[in-house]
Amino acid sequence: MQSAVSIKDLKITYGDHTVIEKLSLDIAPKEFLVLLGPSGCGKSTLLNAIAGLADITDGEIWISGENMTWEEPKDRGIGMVFQSYALYPRMTVRRNLSFGLRVAGLPRAEIDSRVGRAASLLHLDNLLDRRPAELSGGQRQRVAIGRALVREVDVFLFDEPLSNLDAKLRNELRVEIKKLHQQLGNTMIYVTHDQIEALTLADRIAIMRDGVIQQLDTPAEIYHCPANLFVAGFIGAPSMNFFEGKIEKGDGALLFRAADLVVDLSAYAFKSEPQPGPATFGIRPEHLAIAPKPDWPRITPTVSVIEPMGSETIAWLNWEMTNLSLRVMGDLDLLPNNPVTVGLYVSKASLFGADGDRL
């Protein structure tokens, strides 16, 4: 199947600084791909390169089966939504939506039809005669999205479109974007540093660090089976708990040992034949339990801080100079500075070797 967007050995440098080095990525038609990573990882630079807004040093960019590496942005068949709304303040919503179409010389009837469809999809029907100053932040961002939609292209690019909104509006508009993708079926490439947006929106996530894709997979696979320590620590709030220790041979089984914690690794699914040596044992906060099953390995940390969050509670624990987080549903009857027995759900854990890669 032909890719909607194909990036081949892309390299981008600014002076002596290399932002992206030999990056290749294929994005399927109708796929919602999220580029996720910390600030400075190269995700927005990659998006701008696809859009034709950033010069590349080497490599190729193909869109809908055509080599668009050196084509102008207007000729690439993409619609782009920026972090800032970038609306024309003196124009109404209707004229903001139709501006690009009018410049392109489309017939009036076609312009009206496209604007009407976009307004209906984005619930802007009653706002078409207002100016941007009369709109809320969420409404302005919907107009910015609508301005891309009216182009009726196959590929849409989103550069952190929700980062300027408050938490409630972000949640609401995130749902609207997901509905929009389901209704339109277009290919969407979305840049964010917000992992909640990535996990809830994406068909696949590309996690980037220093211009390199660390893992490209479904949200579930990335969350439950991170490829390395960076991905494991970056995804999740609170992030994964880590125990530094070593793998050693026991009586008929491999063991992980860290201080007085001993974990039988019989239930762990190794990617390849494991070898004894230094390792990091990682486990999510929800896979620690205060009422563990009898065969689970246990530790006895001290409670540091309790964070009630309504539907769930986060407890922060101290064990052997290591800070741990524990997530439980509802209220948690614990007191700071008190010891608590906690069990580890080993089959849900992750193991990483000395090089940081998953074992």
C-alpha positions as CSV (number, residue, x, y, z in Angstrom):
1,M,0.0,0.0,0.0
2,Q,1.3,3.4,-1.0
3,S,2.2,5.7,2.0
4,A,0.3,9.0,2.4
5,V,3.6,10.6,3.5
6,S,7.0,9.0,3.2
7,I,10.2,10.5,4.6
8,K,13.5,9.0,3.4
9,D,16.8,9.4,5.1
10,L,16.0,13.0,6.1
11,K,18.8,15.2,7.5
12,I,18.4,18.7,8.7
13,T,21.3,20.8,10.0
14,Y,21.6,24.4,11.1
15,G,25.3,25.4,10.8
16,D,27.3,22.8,12.8
17,H,24.2,21.6,14.7
18,T,22.4,18.5,13.4
19,V,18.7,18.6,14.3
20,I,17.6,15.4,12.5
21,E,20.0,12.7,11.2
22,K,18.9,10.1,8.6
23,L,15.3,9.8,9.7
24,S,12.9,7.6,7.7
25,L,9.2,7.3,8.4
26,D,6.2,6.0,6.5
27,I,2.7,7.2,7.4
28,A,-0.3,5.3,6.0
29,P,-3.3,6.8,4.3
30,K,-6.0,7.8,6.9
31,E,-3.5,7.3,9.8
32,F,-3.4,9.6,12.8
33,L,0.3,9.8,13.7
34,V,1.5,11.8,16.7
35,L,5.1,13.1,16.9
36,L,5.8,13.2,20.6
37,G,8.9,14.3,22.6
38,P,10.4,17.0,24.8
39,S,11.2,20.5,23.7
40,G,14.1,20.5,21.2
41,C,13.7,16.9,20.1
42,G,13.1,17.9,16.4
43,K,9.3,17.1,16.2
44,S,8.2,20.6,15.0
45,T,11.2,20.8,12.7
46,L,10.2,17.5,11.1
47,L,6.6,18.7,10.7
48,N,7.8,22.0,9.1
49,A,10.0,20.0,6.7
50,I,6.9,18.0,5.6
51,A,5.1,21.3,5.1
52,G,7.9,22.8,3.1
53,L,8.5,25.5,5.8
54,A,12.0,24.2,6.8
55,D,15.0,23.7,4.5
56,I,16.4,20.2,4.5
57,T,20.0,19.2,4.1
58,D,19.5,15.7,2.6
59,G,16.9,13.1,2.0
60,E,13.4,13.1,0.4
61,I,9.8,13.8,1.3
62,W,7.0,12.1,-0.6
63,I,3.4,13.0,-0.3
64,S,0.6,11.0,-2.0
65,G,3.2,9.2,-4.1
66,E,4.9,12.3,-5.4
67,N,8.3,13.7,-4.6
68,M,7.6,17.0,-2.8
69,T,11.1,17.5,-1.4
70,W,11.6,20.9,-3.1
71,E,8.0,21.9,-3.9
72,E,6.5,25.1,-2.4
73,P,4.2,24.7,0.6
74,K,1.1,25.7,-1.5
75,D,1.8,22.9,-4.0
76,R,2.2,20.0,-1.5
77,G,-1.5,19.2,-1.0
78,I,-1.4,19.7,2.8
79,G,-3.4,21.8,5.3
80,M,-1.6,23.1,8.4
81,V,-2.8,24.2,11.8
82,F,-0.4,26.2,13.9
83,Q,0.0,26.7,17.6
84,S,-1.0,30.3,17.3
85,Y,-4.4,30.9,15.7
86,A,-3.0,33.4,13.2
87,L,-6.4,34.7,12.2
88,Y,-7.0,38.0,10.4
89,P,-8.4,40.2,13.2
90,R,-10.5,42.5,10.9
91,M,-12.1,39.6,9.0
92,T,-15.2,37.7,10.1
93,V,-15.0,34.0,10.7
94,R,-16.5,33.4,7.2
95,R,-13.9,35.5,5.5
96,N,-11.1,33.9,7.5
97,L,-12.2,30.5,6.4
98,S,-12.6,31.5,2.8
99,F,-9.5,33.8,2.4
100,G,-7.2,31.1,0.9
101,L,-9.9,29.9,-1.4
102,R,-10.6,33.4,-2.7
103,V,-6.9,34.0,-3.3
104,A,-6.8,30.7,-5.3
105,G,-9.6,32.0,-7.5
106,L,-12.2,29.3,-6.7
107,P,-15.8,29.9,-7.9
108,R,-18.1,31.6,-5.3
109,A,-20.4,28.6,-5.1
110,E,-17.5,26.2,-4.4
111,I,-16.2,28.5,-1.7
112,D,-19.6,28.8,0.0
113,S,-20.0,25.0,-0.1
114,R,-16.6,24.3,1.5
115,V,-17.0,27.0,4.2
116,G,-20.4,25.6,5.0
117,R,-19.1,22.1,5.4
118,A,-16.2,23.1,7.6
119,A,-18.4,25.3,9.7
120,S,-20.9,22.5,10.2
121,L,-18.2,20.0,11.2
122,L,-16.6,22.4,13.7
123,H,-19.8,23.8,15.1
124,L,-19.1,27.3,13.8
125,D,-22.4,27.9,12.0
126,N,-23.6,30.5,14.4
127,L,-20.2,32.3,14.6
128,L,-19.6,33.0,10.9
129,D,-20.3,36.7,11.1
130,R,-18.2,37.3,14.2
131,R,-14.6,38.6,14.3
132,P,-11.8,36.8,16.2
133,A,-11.9,39.3,19.1
134,E,-15.5,38.1,19.8
135,L,-14.5,34.5,20.1
136,S,-13.1,32.3,22.9
137,G,-9.7,30.6,22.6
138,G,-11.4,27.3,21.7
139,Q,-13.6,28.9,19.0
140,R,-10.5,30.7,17.5
141,Q,-8.6,27.4,17.3
142,R,-11.6,25.8,15.6
143,V,-11.6,28.5,13.0
144,A,-7.9,27.9,12.5
145,I,-8.6,24.2,12.0
146,G,-11.5,25.1,9.6
147,R,-9.2,27.2,7.5
148,A,-7.1,24.1,6.9
149,L,-10.2,21.9,6.3
150,V,-11.6,24.0,3.5
151,R,-8.6,23.2,1.4
152,E,-10.0,19.6,1.1
153,V,-6.6,17.9,1.0
154,D,-5.5,14.4,1.9
155,V,-2.9,15.3,4.6
156,F,-3.4,17.6,7.6
157,L,-0.5,18.8,9.8
158,F,-1.1,20.1,13.4
159,D,1.7,21.9,15.3
160,E,0.7,21.8,19.0
161,P,-2.7,23.3,18.2
162,L,-4.0,23.0,21.8
163,S,-1.1,24.3,23.8
164,N,-2.5,27.8,24.2
165,L,-5.8,26.7,25.7
166,D,-6.7,26.0,29.3
167,A,-7.1,22.4,30.5
168,K,-10.9,22.2,30.0
169,L,-10.8,23.6,26.5
170,R,-7.9,21.3,25.6
171,N,-9.9,18.3,26.7
172,E,-13.0,19.4,24.7
173,L,-11.1,20.2,21.6
174,R,-9.1,17.0,21.7
175,V,-12.3,15.1,21.5
176,E,-13.5,17.2,18.6
177,I,-10.2,16.6,16.7
178,K,-10.6,12.8,17.2
179,K,-14.2,13.0,16.0
180,L,-13.1,15.0,13.0
181,H,-10.5,12.4,12.0
182,Q,-13.1,9.7,12.3
183,Q,-15.5,11.6,10.1
184,L,-13.0,12.8,7.5
185,G,-10.7,9.8,7.3
186,N,-7.8,12.0,6.2
187,T,-4.1,11.4,7.1
188,M,-3.2,13.6,10.1
189,I,0.3,14.3,11.6
190,Y,0.1,15.9,15.0
191,V,3.0,17.4,17.0
192,T,2.7,17.7,20.8
193,H,4.7,17.5,24.0
194,D,1.6,16.4,25.9
195,Q,1.5,12.6,26.3
196,I,-2.2,12.6,27.1
197,E,-3.0,14.1,23.7
198,A,-0.7,11.5,22.1
199,L,-2.1,8.5,23.9
200,T,-5.7,9.5,23.3
201,L,-5.5,10.7,19.7
202,A,-2.9,8.6,17.9
203,D,-3.1,5.4,15.9
204,R,0.6,5.3,16.2
205,I,3.1,7.5,18.2
206,A,6.6,8.4,17.1
207,I,8.6,9.2,20.3
208,M,11.5,11.5,19.4
209,R,14.7,12.4,21.2
210,D,17.6,14.5,19.8
211,G,16.2,14.1,16.2
212,V,15.9,10.3,16.4
213,I,12.8,8.2,16.7
214,Q,13.1,6.1,19.8
215,Q,10.0,4.1,19.3
216,L,7.2,4.0,16.7
217,D,4.2,2.0,17.7
218,T,0.6,2.0,19.0
219,P,-0.1,3.9,22.2
220,A,-0.8,0.7,24.1
221,E,2.5,-0.9,23.0
222,I,4.5,2.2,23.9
223,Y,2.9,2.4,27.3
224,H,3.1,-1.2,28.3
225,C,6.3,-2.3,26.4
226,P,8.6,0.8,26.1
227,A,11.6,0.2,23.9
228,N,14.1,1.8,26.2
229,L,14.5,3.7,29.5
230,F,13.9,7.1,27.8
231,V,10.5,6.0,26.5
232,A,9.6,4.3,29.8
233,G,10.4,7.4,31.8
234,F,8.8,9.9,29.4
235,I,5.5,8.2,29.0
236,G,3.2,8.0,32.0
237,A,2.1,10.4,34.7
238,P,3.5,9.7,37.3
239,S,6.3,8.1,35.3
240,M,7.4,4.5,35.6
241,N,9.1,3.5,38.9
242,F,12.7,2.2,38.4
243,F,14.8,-0.1,40.6
244,E,18.5,-0.3,39.9
245,G,20.0,-3.7,40.4
246,K,21.2,-6.8,38.6
247,I,20.0,-10.0,37.0
248,E,21.5,-13.2,38.4
249,K,20.9,-16.9,38.2
250,G,18.9,-18.6,40.9
251,D,17.7,-22.1,41.5
252,G,16.3,-22.9,38.1
253,A,15.3,-19.4,37.3
254,L,16.6,-15.9,36.7
255,L,16.3,-13.4,39.5
256,F,16.4,-9.6,39.6
257,R,18.0,-8.3,42.8
258,A,18.0,-4.7,44.2
259,A,18.9,-4.4,47.9
260,D,16.5,-6.7,49.8
261,L,14.1,-6.9,46.8
262,V,14.3,-10.3,44.9
263,V,12.1,-10.8,41.9
264,D,11.6,-14.2,40.2
265,L,11.6,-13.4,36.5
266,S,9.9,-16.6,35.3
267,A,6.7,-14.5,34.5
268,Y,8.6,-11.9,32.5
269,A,8.6,-12.1,28.7
270,F,12.1,-11.5,27.5
271,K,12.7,-10.3,24.0
272,S,15.8,-12.5,23.6
273,E,18.0,-14.8,25.7
274,P,18.8,-12.8,28.9
275,Q,22.2,-12.7,30.4
276,P,23.2,-12.0,34.1
277,G,24.4,-8.5,34.7
278,P,23.4,-4.9,35.6
279,A,19.7,-4.1,34.9
280,T,16.9,-1.7,35.6
281,F,13.5,-3.0,36.7
282,G,10.6,-0.7,35.8
283,I,7.0,-0.9,36.9
284,R,4.1,1.5,36.5
285,P,2.4,3.1,39.5
286,E,-0.8,1.2,38.9
287,H,1.1,-2.2,39.0
288,L,2.1,-1.7,42.6
289,A,-0.5,-3.0,45.1
290,I,-1.1,-2.6,48.8
291,A,-2.9,-5.9,49.0
292,P,-0.6,-8.0,46.9
293,K,-1.2,-11.7,46.0
294,P,0.8,-14.1,48.1
295,D,3.4,-15.0,45.4
296,W,4.2,-11.3,44.5
297,P,7.6,-9.9,45.6
298,R,7.2,-7.3,48.2
299,I,8.9,-4.2,49.6
300,T,8.1,-2.1,52.7
301,P,8.6,1.6,51.8
302,T,7.7,4.6,53.9
303,V,4.8,6.9,52.8
304,S,6.0,10.4,51.9
305,V,3.1,12.3,50.4
306,I,-0.5,11.5,49.6
307,E,-2.2,13.2,46.6
308,P,-6.0,12.6,46.5
309,M,-7.2,13.3,42.9
310,G,-10.9,12.4,43.1
311,S,-11.3,9.2,41.1
312,E,-7.8,8.0,42.1
313,T,-5.1,8.7,44.6
314,I,-1.3,8.9,44.2
315,A,0.9,7.9,47.1
316,W,4.6,8.8,47.0
317,L,6.9,6.4,48.8
318,N,10.5,6.2,49.8
319,W,12.4,2.9,49.6
320,E,16.2,2.5,49.8
321,M,16.8,6.1,48.7
322,T,14.4,5.5,45.7
323,N,11.3,7.6,45.2
324,L,8.3,5.5,44.1
325,S,4.7,6.3,43.1
326,L,1.7,4.1,43.7
327,R,-1.7,4.7,42.0
328,V,-5.0,3.3,43.4
329,M,-8.6,4.0,42.7
330,G,-10.6,6.2,45.1
331,D,-9.5,7.1,48.7
332,L,-6.3,5.6,50.1
333,D,-6.2,5.2,53.9
334,L,-2.5,5.9,54.4
335,L,-0.6,8.4,56.6
336,P,2.7,10.1,55.8
337,N,5.8,8.8,57.5
338,N,4.2,5.3,58.1
339,P,5.6,2.1,56.5
340,V,3.4,0.2,54.1
341,T,3.8,-3.2,52.4
342,V,3.6,-3.1,48.6
343,G,3.7,-5.9,46.1
344,L,5.0,-5.8,42.5
345,Y,3.0,-7.2,39.5
346,V,6.0,-8.8,37.8
347,S,4.2,-9.8,34.5
348,K,3.4,-6.1,33.9
349,A,7.0,-4.9,34.5
350,S,9.7,-3.9,32.1
351,L,13.4,-4.8,32.3
352,F,16.2,-2.7,30.7
353,G,19.9,-3.7,30.2
354,A,23.0,-1.6,30.9
355,D,22.6,0.1,27.5
356,G,19.1,1.2,28.4
357,D,17.3,-1.0,25.9
358,R,14.4,-3.3,26.8
359,L,15.4,-6.9,27.6
